[in-house]
């Protein structure tokens, strides 16, 4: 019987929903790995991650299912654990540590996509606010964090007198600014397969009851605060045949281009926005996206007609 260790970032005391979500993922994966006939145990990863990974050498699992999303809720450290797994030649699920570093650092990711011809919004550092154009809308984001951490309804702003006040205390190492693409938003999930990556049915995020005074974005409230207006009124839909052939082809092309550029493995989700002309802009690449039962990736696999055990098997077949 194969033996798997599920590793995950151990939530801190008093952790919020975005950090606690990983426990739902652990339980979900554990159950279905057992259904596949795999022996499973868990290991929470903390700031003592070097010794915790070294313990795996003694425990000798056949492979590790990597659910580490941060260390002490710091996204900058996300690639350290898979780097150590690679160092010790321990097989692990999901994308490689190199790909985790490149896609989690959104400024590096943006530059690489532009060089490869993958359309994504123009971006700037806080020290480059002199390059912003009066009257144009922008969004400011953290470079390293995922799960909409650090994003609020105030993150979208118009370049007009006084706008520079919002950048006080924000440095180039942790924040960046993007052109705001004010249009439709899609999540495109991709799953490894024996014939290469498969693009699952694209999901659209529909912003219900949003007036012109409220930016149509998935901020922290929309993602994690279940009683908030934002959470209740951002709805995932699968438009299917309602999408034009051209738009569907462009969404798939964007997802596969990102997969190939960063040599992604296992599973991933590419988030894009389209402008009024229907042009597609990649706004984020999520390697190892949330894989909890109510998450977008799992919803896409259900829409594609796949049992979760089959999804896990395909991820396991594509280990690092």
N, C-alpha and C positions, 0 to 999 in steps of 0.2 A: 504493500500500500504506500502510495506517495504521501509525503509529509510536507505540509505548508505552514509557514509562520506568517500571519497577517501582522504587519507592522503599521503603526498609526501614530500621529502626534497626540500624546497624552494631554487631554484638556487641563488647563490650569484651574486652580480653585476660583470659583466665581466666573467661569468662562461663559461667554454669550453663545447664542444659537449658532453662529457661524463656525465656532470652534467645536461645539458639542456635536454638530452634524456628523462628524467622522465616526462617532460611535454607532450611529444608525447604519452607516456603510459597512462597518466591521461585522455587525450582526447579520446583515443581509448577505454579505459575501460568505461568511462562515457557514451559514445554513446551506447555501447552494454548493459550496465546495464539498461539504459532507455528503450532499446528494450525489455528487460525482464520484464518491468513494474515496475521497482524499481526507487524510487525518490532518486536523487543524489545531493550531494553538495561536495565542495572541501575544504581542509584545508592544507595550506603549513606549514611545520614544520621547525623551525629555532633553534637557540641555546636557545630559551625560551621554549623548548619542554615540560618542566614539567607543566607550566601553560597552554600551548596549548592543552595538553592531558586532563588536568583537565576540560577544557571548554567542552569537549565532554560529561562529566557527566551531564551538564546542557542541552546540545543539544539533548541528548538521541537518537542517531542513533540506528537502530536495529543491525547494524554491521559496521565495518570499513574495507575498502579495503586498505591494508597496502602496500604502494609503497615507504616507507622511506628506502633509500639505504645508507644514511650517514647523519651526522650532520656537516654542514660547510665543506662538502667534506672530512670528516674524518671517515673512515670505522670502526675505533675502537668504535665509539659511536652507531653503527647501531642497537644494541640490546636494547638500553635504552628505545626507544619508545614502542616496543611491550612488554617490561617488565612492563611499566606503564599501558598499556592497560590490561595486565593480572592482575596487582595489583587492578585495578578498575573494573575488571570483565566485560570488554567491548569486545564482540566477534570480532575477527579480522581474516583476510584471511592469507593464506600462512603458512609458518613454524613457530613454536613456538619461543619465545625469547631464550629459552635454546638451541634449534637447531641452531638458527642464531649465537649465540655466538660460539658454538662448531665448526660450519662449516666455519665461517668467519675467525676464528683464525686458520690459515693453519697449524701451528706446532702442536697444540692440535689435530686438525682433522687428521693429518697424523699419530700421535701416536695411536689414537683410531682405525683407520682403520687397522693398522698393528696388533694391539692386537686382532682384530676381524678376521684377516686372509684375509683382502681385500688388494690386491696388489697395492702398490703405491711407487713412487721413494724414495730411501733413502734420508734423509734430514739432514742438519747440520746448526749450527748457525755460524755467522761470527767469533766468538771466537774459533771455532773448525776447522779452515782452515788447521791445521796440520793433520787432518784426510783425507784430499783430496788426491787423488792418481795422481801422475804425468802422464800427457798424456791423462787423462780422461776429458770429457766435463761435465760442470755443468751449471746450470742457477740460478741466484740470483733473488729473488722476494720479494716484500713487504708482510709481514705477514697478514695484515688486509685488504688491498685494493683489490677491484674487478674492472672489466672493463679494465684490462690490465694497470691500472694506475701504473706508475713507472717501466714499462717493455719496454725496447728498444732493438734494434738489438745488443747492447753491453752487454745485460744481460746474454747472453750465452758466456761462456769463457772456455778455456782449461787451465788445471792446469799445468803451466810451469813457469820458472823463471820470476819474476816480477808481477805475477797475483795478488799477495796480495795487490798491490797498489789500486785496485778497491774497496777494503773494507774500505778504510780510511773514518771515520766518520759514518759508518754504524753499528748500535748497535743491540744486540740480541733481544731487545724488539720489533723491527720493521722490521727486515729483516731475511731471511733464505735462504739457498742454497739447491738445489736439484740435484740429478743425472739428467743429460739431456737425455731424451728418444728420440733419433733421429729417428723418424718413422712417422707413420700415426697418424692423430688426428681426434677424433670423439666427437660429442656432442650428448648425449643421454637424451632426454626429457622424463619426467615421469609426468603423470596426474592422480590425485585421481579419483577413481570410486567406485560405490557401491559394487563391488566385489574385491576391493583392488586397488593398484596402477597399472596403465597401462603404459608400455613402448611404446613410440611412435617411428616411423621409425627413426633409427639413421642417423645423418647427418655427412658427412665427410668434413673436411676443406682441400681443395686441394690448394697446394702452386704452382702457375703457374709461370714459368719463373724465378724460384729461382735457382741461381747458387750455387756452393759449398761454396762460400764465404759469403752467406747470410743465417742465421739460419732460419729454417722453424718453426716459432712461430707466434702466434697472439699477436703482441706487440701493443702499444698504437696507432701507426700510422695505423696499419692494421685494427684496430677496429673503429677508429674515424676520421682520416684525409682523406677525400674522394678523394682528388686529389693526394694522395701519391701512389708510386709504391706498397707499402705493401697493401693498401686498395684495389686497383684495381686487384691485383694478388693473393688475398686470396679469394677463391670461395667456397661457400657452395654447396655441392651436396648430393643427397640422393641415395646412390649406390644400395639400395634394394636387388634384387636377385643376384647382383654381389658379395655380401658378402657370404663367405662360411657359412655353417650351424654352424660350430664350432665357428667361429669368432662372428657371430650374437648371438649365445647362450652365449658366454663369455661377450659380451657387455651388454646384457640384465641382466645377472647375476650380473655384477658389479653395474649396476644402481639400481637394486632391493635391493642388499645387503646394499648399501649406504642409500637408503630410509629407510630400516628397522632398521639399526644401529642407525641412528639419529632421528628416529621416525618423518620423514618428513610428511608434510601435503600439500594438495592443488596442488602444482605444483613445479617442480624442474628440474634442468638440471645437469647432471654429465658429466664432460669433461674427456676424457681419451686419452692416447697415446699408440700405440702398437710398440714393437720393431721388429727387423728383423725376430724373431722367431714367431711373432704373439701374444706374450704375452701382456695382457692388464694391464695397469697401470693407476689408477685414479689420475689425477693431480689436480682436483678441484671439489668441490660440490657447486653448486649454488642453494641455496634455494631462492624462490621468484626471479627467473631470469627475465631479461628484457622481457617485454610482449608487446612491441610496434609492430606495424604491420609488420615491416621489420626485427624483431628480430628472432633469431634462434628458440626460443620456439614456437612462433606463426607459423613459417614456418613448424615446425614438426607437429603441429596440422593440418595444411592444408594438408600436405602430408598424414596424417592419415585419412583425409576425414571428419574432424570435423568442423562444423560452430563455429565461435568464441563465439556466445551466449551459445552454449552447453558447451564449455570449461569453460566459466565463471560460468555457473550453477554448474558444477562439483566442481569448486574451492569453490564456496559459500557453497556447501553442506558439505564441509570439514573444516569448521571454527574452530578456537581455542576457 
